[in-house]
Amino acid sequence: MSLKSLLAAGLLVASLSSIGQGKSAVIADAKLAQMEITDFSGNTVDANNLQTDQLVKLKLPVAFVNHGMELPAGSCKIKVGLGSKFMVDPGFDVLNSGLGNYFRWTSVESNGQVELTGELVNNLPANIQAADLSFRIKVKEEGKAVVTANFLITNHATTTVLSDENGANNVSALSYQVGKRVPVDPSVTNGNLKLAVYPNPARNVKAVNISVLQGKLLGKYKISLFDLAGKLLQTKELQLDFASNFTYDFGNIAAGKYLIIVLNTNGTESSVLKFEKF
């Protein structure tokens, strides 16, 4: 008998046993996909190139193969350990982490890290088969660490027993590395790249055009957005081939004054641009 057949037979026995004890049973496959770190606009951020005080989002995709049946309330939990270098953004309410009508989210400090727990408190409808959980994170200190996530079948407060078809896909992990925050002097306005940003100042925009006043841009460039306190808000990389201008899409940011730093990846060309959104 194949491993798949043995698993199916085991689940059937467990389900029949539950029914015999006066409990109904649901067989489903709740699974986690690979986590990723993004900026607040949804752009992927290099997990091995983070800086202290940086604000990012942690995205955790979840999926449910439920065979047309609801997942019963009180049958499962999702636990996320942020690792020792992350904390929840103080301005973020964990109740807004995702699937809030069904999972109740809490946050505690445990074993040197922040642990987020989502408990299924209302039946999850059969038509919800995939969702992205999203947590706003503040990078708090230098070093290496790992974010771990587990989808736990607990059956801790239910009369309908949930059985998991495949326990091998209930775990996700993401390693990350944090370096020092890059110091930025707000008075710095020069560099060996001569660039201009338009419109500036700007109202109700999500992107600006950055143009070259002299020469062309060739190669890979890192574009970073800082506030005037020197806090890194986002970083993107662009491959440019003899470009005289490019669009920098920073998404939704608050009104205020910012610094846009353009740096080629070998460190030989740089420019610091002041930008104001109002």
C-alpha positions in Angstrom: 0.0 0.0 0.0 1.4 3.4 -1.0 2.2 6.1 1.6 -0.7 8.2 0.2 -3.1 5.3 0.7 -1.9 4.7 4.2 -2.4 8.4 5.0 -5.9 8.4 3.6 -6.7 5.2 5.5 -5.4 6.7 8.7 -7.4 9.8 8.3 -10.5 7.7 7.6 -10.0 5.7 10.8 -9.5 9.0 12.8 -12.7 10.4 11.3 -14.8 7.3 12.0 -13.4 7.3 15.6 -14.5 10.9 16.0 -17.9 10.2 14.7 -18.2 7.2 17.0 -17.5 9.6 19.9 -20.4 11.9 18.9 -18.1 14.3 17.0 -18.3 15.1 13.3 -15.1 15.3 11.2 -13.6 17.5 8.5 -10.7 16.5 6.3 -8.7 19.4 4.7 -5.3 20.5 3.8 -4.3 23.8 5.3 -0.9 24.9 4.0 1.7 27.8 4.1 3.7 29.1 1.2 7.0 30.9 1.2 7.1 34.1 3.1 8.5 37.3 1.7 9.4 40.8 2.9 8.1 43.8 1.0 7.9 47.6 1.4 4.5 49.2 2.1 3.8 49.4 -1.7 4.2 45.7 -2.0 7.6 45.7 -3.7 9.9 42.8 -2.6 12.7 43.8 -0.2 16.0 41.9 0.0 15.7 40.0 3.3 19.5 39.9 3.6 20.0 43.6 3.2 17.8 45.1 5.9 18.7 48.1 8.1 17.9 48.9 11.7 14.7 51.0 12.2 13.5 50.0 8.7 9.7 49.5 8.4 8.6 46.6 6.2 5.8 44.2 5.7 6.0 40.4 6.2 3.7 38.6 3.8 2.6 35.0 4.5 0.5 33.2 1.9 -1.9 30.6 3.3 -4.1 28.2 1.4 -7.0 25.8 2.3 -8.0 22.7 0.3 -11.2 22.1 2.1 -13.2 19.8 -0.3 -16.3 22.1 0.0 -16.4 22.0 3.8 -15.9 24.8 6.3 -12.9 24.7 8.6 -14.5 24.6 12.1 -13.8 27.3 14.6 -11.5 26.2 17.4 -9.8 23.6 15.3 -6.5 25.4 14.3 -4.0 28.2 14.9 -1.4 30.0 12.9 1.8 30.8 14.9 4.5 33.2 13.5 7.8 33.8 15.3 9.5 37.0 14.1 13.0 36.1 15.2 15.1 38.1 17.5 15.8 41.1 15.2 12.1 42.0 14.3 9.3 43.6 16.3 5.8 44.5 15.4 5.5 48.1 14.1 4.2 50.1 17.2 1.6 51.7 14.9 0.2 48.4 13.6 -2.8 46.6 15.2 -2.2 42.9 14.8 -6.0 42.4 14.5 -5.5 43.7 11.0 -3.1 41.0 10.0 -5.5 39.3 7.7 -8.6 37.1 7.7 -9.8 39.2 10.6 -13.4 38.0 10.4 -12.2 34.4 11.2 -8.8 34.5 12.9 -8.2 36.5 16.2 -4.6 37.7 16.3 -2.5 38.2 19.5 1.1 39.2 20.1 3.4 38.1 22.9 7.1 38.2 23.7 8.3 34.6 24.1 11.8 33.0 24.1 13.5 36.2 23.0 11.2 36.9 20.0 7.8 38.3 19.3 5.3 35.5 18.6 2.0 36.2 16.7 -0.8 33.8 17.0 -4.0 33.7 14.9 -6.7 31.5 16.4 -9.6 30.4 14.2 -12.6 31.7 16.2 -15.3 31.6 13.4 -15.9 28.9 10.8 -13.8 29.6 7.7 -16.2 29.4 4.7 -15.4 26.8 2.0 -15.1 29.5 -0.7 -12.0 31.0 1.0 -9.2 28.9 -0.5 -6.3 31.3 -0.4 -5.2 34.5 1.3 -2.2 36.6 2.2 -1.5 37.4 5.8 0.4 40.7 6.2 2.3 42.0 9.3 3.9 45.4 9.6 7.3 45.0 11.0 10.0 47.2 12.5 13.6 46.1 12.2 15.1 46.6 15.6 18.7 45.5 15.7 21.6 44.1 13.7 22.3 40.5 13.1 20.9 37.3 11.6 17.6 35.6 12.5 14.8 33.5 11.1 11.0 34.1 10.8 9.1 30.8 11.3 5.4 30.1 10.7 3.4 27.0 11.6 -0.2 26.1 10.8 -1.2 24.0 13.8 -4.2 21.6 13.8 -5.2 21.9 17.5 -8.9 20.9 17.8 -8.7 22.8 21.1 -12.3 24.1 21.2 -14.4 22.4 18.7 -16.9 19.5 18.4 -16.0 19.1 14.7 -12.6 17.4 14.4 -10.3 18.8 11.7 -7.9 16.2 10.2 -4.9 17.4 8.1 -4.4 15.6 4.7 -0.7 16.7 4.5 1.2 17.8 7.6 4.4 18.3 5.5 3.3 21.7 4.1 2.3 23.4 7.4 5.6 25.1 8.0 7.3 28.1 6.4 10.6 29.9 7.2 12.5 32.9 6.1 16.1 33.9 7.0 17.0 37.5 7.2 20.0 39.7 8.0 20.1 43.2 9.4 23.0 45.7 9.1 23.6 49.2 10.4 21.3 52.0 9.3 23.0 54.1 6.6 23.6 57.6 8.1 22.2 60.3 6.0 23.0 64.0 6.4 19.9 66.0 5.3 22.1 68.8 4.2 23.8 66.7 1.6 22.6 67.6 -1.9 25.4 66.6 -4.2 27.1 63.6 -5.6 28.9 62.8 -8.9 25.7 62.0 -10.6 23.8 65.1 -11.8 20.1 64.3 -11.5 16.8 66.1 -11.2 13.4 65.0 -9.9 10.1 66.1 -11.3 7.5 67.0 -10.1 9.0 68.5 -7.0 7.3 69.4 -4.8 4.4 67.2 -5.7 0.8 66.7 -4.6 -1.1 63.4 -4.6 1.5 61.4 -6.6 2.8 57.9 -6.2 5.8 58.3 -8.6 8.2 60.8 -9.9 10.5 61.1 -12.9 14.3 61.3 -12.3 16.3 62.6 -15.2 20.0 62.9 -16.0 21.3 66.4 -16.5 24.6 65.1 -17.9 25.5 61.8 -19.5 23.5 58.5 -19.4 22.8 55.8 -16.8 24.2 52.4 -17.5 24.1 49.4 -15.2 22.2 48.4 -12.0 21.2 51.2 -9.6 19.8 51.1 -6.1 17.2 53.8 -5.3 16.5 54.4 -1.6 14.0 56.6 0.1 14.8 58.1 3.5 13.0 60.5 5.8 14.9 63.5 7.1 15.7 61.6 10.3 17.7 59.2 8.3 15.3 56.3 8.5 15.3 54.0 5.4 11.7 53.6 4.1 12.2 51.6 1.0 14.9 50.4 -1.5 14.5 49.3 -5.1 17.0 48.1 -7.8 16.7 49.1 -11.4 18.7 47.9 -14.5 19.2 50.9 -16.7 20.7 50.8 -20.2 21.9 54.2 -21.5 18.9 55.8 -19.9 18.4 59.6 -19.8 15.5 59.3 -17.3 13.5 56.7 -15.3 10.3 56.6 -13.3 10.7 56.0 -9.5 7.4 54.5 -8.1 7.4 54.9 -4.4 3.7 54.2 -3.9 1.7 55.6 -1.0 3.8 57.7 1.3 2.7 60.4 3.8 3.1 64.1 3.0 6.6 65.3 4.1 10.2 65.9 3.1 12.3 63.0 1.9 15.7 62.2 0.4 16.1 60.0 -2.7 19.5 58.4 -3.0 20.5 56.9 -6.3 23.6 54.7 -6.2 25.1 52.3 -8.7 25.9 48.9 -7.3 29.7 49.2 -7.6 29.6 52.5 -5.6 31.2 54.7 -8.3 28.1 56.9 -9.0 25.8 58.5 -6.6 23.3 61.4 -6.1 21.2 62.6 -3.2 17.9 64.3 -4.2 15.6 66.3 -1.9 11.9 65.6 -2.5 8.8 67.0 -0.9 5.3 65.6 -1.1 2.4 67.8 0.2 
